Amino acid sequence: EVQLVESGGGLVQPGGSLRLSCAASGFTFSSYTMTWVRQAPGKGLERVSTINSGGGRTSYIDSVKGRFTISRDNVKNTVNLQMYSLKPEDTALYYCAGPFGSWGQGTQVTVSS
């Protein structure tokens, strides 16, 4: 059974940092691209960042470029999203997405003073 479990969300002040993690199981993690997706209150889903199977190719939406870094550990089967200089508009439920339409349950990130 494919499982994705996110962690690391929380409440942070503007300008702060958080590191999200997603632990994967039930599939050959090192063979698949992984993605972080977010949904802000009252808005649609937004693909934040993607990393290819080997970790050598990444992409980001323009609004997080230079502030977020995606990485993966193919030994520990985890994918991470390091977020710096957080802004109120980064407030959202963040999901880890993988193969076969798999999604985690999400972790809430709230940026507020």
C-alpha positions, 0 to 999 in steps of 0.5 A, spaced: 500 500 500 502 506 497 503 511 503 505 518 504 505 522 511 507 529 511 510 532 517 513 539 519 508 544 518 506 549 524 505 556 525 510 561 523 511 569 523 513 572 516 520 571 515 521 565 518 522 558 516 519 551 516 522 544 513 516 539 511 518 532 510 514 526 507 515 519 508 514 514 503 512 507 503 509 501 499 513 503 492 520 503 489 521 511 492 527 512 488 524 510 481 519 516 481 518 523 481 515 527 487 511 533 488 509 538 493 502 541 492 499 546 496 492 549 497 490 555 500 484 557 504 478 558 498 483 557 493 485 551 488 491 546 488 497 549 486 504 545 484 509 548 489 515 544 487 517 537 483 523 533 484 525 527 479 527 520 481 534 521 482 534 528 485 538 532 480 532 536 477 527 540 480 522 545 479 518 551 482 513 555 481 515 563 481 512 565 487 517 560 491 523 561 487 529 563 491 525 561 498 524 554 497 528 548 496 526 541 495 530 535 496 530 527 497 533 522 500 532 515 496 535 511 502 530 514 507 525 514 502 523 522 504 522 528 500 523 535 504 521 542 502 525 547 506 522 553 506 525 560 508 522 567 508 515 565 509 510 570 507 502 570 509 501 568 502 504 561 503 499 559 508 496 553 506 495 545 507 501 542 504 501 535 500 506 530 498 504 527 492 507 521 488 506 515 483 499 512 482 495 518 484 498 518 491 497 523 496 498 524 503 494 527 508 497 534 508 500 538 513 498 545 515 503 551 514 500 558 517 504 564 516 502 570 521 504 575 526 
